Amino acid sequence: MKLSAEDTFYVGVNDHDVRLFEGIYRVPQGVSYNSYVIADEKIAVMDAVDEHFGDEWIANVREVLAGREPDYIIIQHMEPDHSANALRFAQEYPGVKIVGNAKTFVMLKEYFGSDFADRRVVVGDGDVLSLGRHILHFVFAPMVHWPEVMLTYDEYTKTAFSADGFGRFGALDVEQPWDDEARRYYIGIVGKYGKQVDAALKKLSALDIGRICPLHGPVLEGDLSHYLDLYSKWANYEPETDGVMIACASVYGHTKRGAEYLAEQLRKEGCTDVILHDLVTDDRSVCVADAFKYSKLVIAGITYNANLFPAVREFIENLTERNYQKRTVAFIENGTWAPVAARLMQEKFGKSNLTYAQNSVKITAALDDNSRLQIKELAKELISL
């Protein structure tokens, strides 16, 4: 698939067989492994694909090459869903040079037993490679989200090949909005490394970018401000939406009814953006991503074995692992004889940069007039913030 009139082609593949990306994230719409070819006086292939799609990928590349031989394969990211077929490509095209940075070749040795000493082109941050009209600039982006990651900027087409940055779950033959699946992908996989992402964004801001070609998801073209703005918010842990996410985990339904009552009261008080997630049944990665989307979070949990209910504990761990901060957090606890969940939840957040609501709700077994009143007071406080 030709991306434009400037001899840049898409040669990636769609994976509809995968059910759990990285063994964690549900991907009911599949995922794409993107690869690109720049066909100039010299030819560069931008990244390989997952090991299960080598035949399809090689066929795509051959179709674009139309009998020509590639000069380079550029490896921006060594994660196996992008590099697994690098060795096969090097064997198929014995004259091709492998382009990467010093850390890339250390990982190539670890994965394939060879660092391609006689065929490698080692580049540094800011180095340039000329293909003819297309002048490629290499921009290092360490820990976005592996230490060897680099981006590539094509000066001629104003294209940023962004590695895993700006990626999205979902195969390319399925139509779906970008934001939700890009947020889930970013928060889940890259979200821990906001500082490093922000540093990469600052480097990119100095470039005149007209198109972004990520390693997952669609090519982004036209007005890129929406995508860049979201990435800046995510990298700096800023909420996207002034609203309330309520996350609950309930055994017999009483705690969930408290969460539902809070959602009802918030809407009565005029909060139009309220979302309720069940931490037991809802997709974990969606719950985590939505917690980052909203400015306020309420967790409704129970005391379980004198500790936190596992779904709540794991949810908070997933948040803190990704540097959850700059939000207001409130708690609803339930315990029939010894409710301690609210204290334990706050302790679980540790020293996270959070603001805690003054009102906290205590349910003993089931909702009653007293706990309903507490919920109403919490709703009013959240609205006022």
Residue, then its C-alpha position, 0 to 999 in steps of 0.5 A: m500500500k503506497l502511503s503517498a507520492e513520495d515512494t513510501f509504502y506500507v508492508g505490515v500485517n494484521d494479526h487476528d489470531v492473537r487474543l492476549f497482546e503481551g500475554i496481558y491485554r485483550v485485543p478482540q479486534g486484533v493488532s497490526y505489526n507495521s513495517y514500511v519501505i522507503a524506495d529511493e536511490k537506496i531502499a530502506v525497510m523500516d522494522a520487521v514483524d512478529e515471527h508468525f507473519g514472516d511469509e506474509w511480510i516478506a511477500n509484501v516487501r517483495e511486491v513493493l521492491a519489484g525485483r530490486e534489492p533492499d540496501y538497509i533494514i532499520i531496526q527502531h525497536m527490538e521487541p520481538d513483535h517487531s524484530a523477530n523476522a530480522l534474521r530471516f530478512a538478513q538471510e533472504y537479502p545477504g547484501v542488506k545492511i542492518v541499521g541500529n544503535a549500539k544497544t540494538f546490536v547487543m539485543l540482536k546478539e542476545y536474540f539471534g546469536s549474532d550482532f551482524a558485525d560485518r553488516r551493521v551500521v551503528v548510528g548515534d542520536g542525531d545521525v543522518l542516513s541518506l537514501g537519495r531524496h529521503i534524508l533520515h534523521f535518527v532520534f533516540a528515545p530510550m525507555v519509550h519503552w525499551p532502552e534501545v528505542m529510536l525514532t526516525y524522521d524522514e526530512y523529505t516527506k516530513t514523516a516521523f517513524s515513531a516505533d511504539g509511540f502513537g501506537r494503537f491496539g486493533a488490526l488495520d482492517v477494522e474501523q474503530p476510533w483511535d483515542d480509546e485503544a491508543r490510550r489503553y495501549y499507551i497507559g498499559i505498555v508505555g505509561k510508566y515512562g512518562k518522563q522519557v516520553d515527554a523528552a521524546l516529544k520535546k525532540l519531535s517538537a523541533l521537527d516539521i512533522g506531517r505524518i506519523c508512522p507507528l509500529h502498531g495501528p494506523v498511520l496518522e496524517g493531516d492535523l496531528s495536534h489532537y494526537l500530540d496533545l493527548y500524548s503530552k497529557w499522557a506523558n505528563y499524567e494530566p487528566e483528559t476529562d474533568g469527570v469521575m470514574i468509579a471503580c468497584a469490586s463487590v462480592y454480594g452486590h452491596t458495595k456495587r450498589g453503593a457505587e451505583y448510588l454515588a453515580e446517581q447522586l453525581r448525575k443529580e448534582g450536575c456531573t455529566d461525565v461519570i463512568l462506573h467500572d466493575l473491577v471483577t468483570d470489566d477488562r482490567s486494562v480499560c479500567v486502568a486506562d480510564a482511571f488515567k482519563y478522568s480527573k477524579l477516581v472513587i474506589a469502592g472496595i471491601t475488607y477481605n481476609a483483613n486486607l483488600f479484595p484482590a481485584v482492588r489491590e491489583f487495580i491500585e498496583n496497576l495504577t501506581e506501577r504506571n505513576y498514577q498522580k495529579r488526581t483526586v481520589a476518594f474511597i467507599e469501604n464496606g466491611t460487615w464487622a471490621p471495615v478497614a479497606a479505605r485506610l488500606m487503599q490509601e496506604k496502597f497508593g503510598k506517596s503518589n502525588l494525589t489529593y484525597a477527598q475529605n469525605s469517605v464512605k463507610i458501609t457496614a454490610a448494606l446501604d442504609d440511611n447513614s451510608r447514603l447520606q455519606i455518599k451524598e456528601l461525597a458527591k457534593e464534595l467531588i462536584s465542588l472540586 
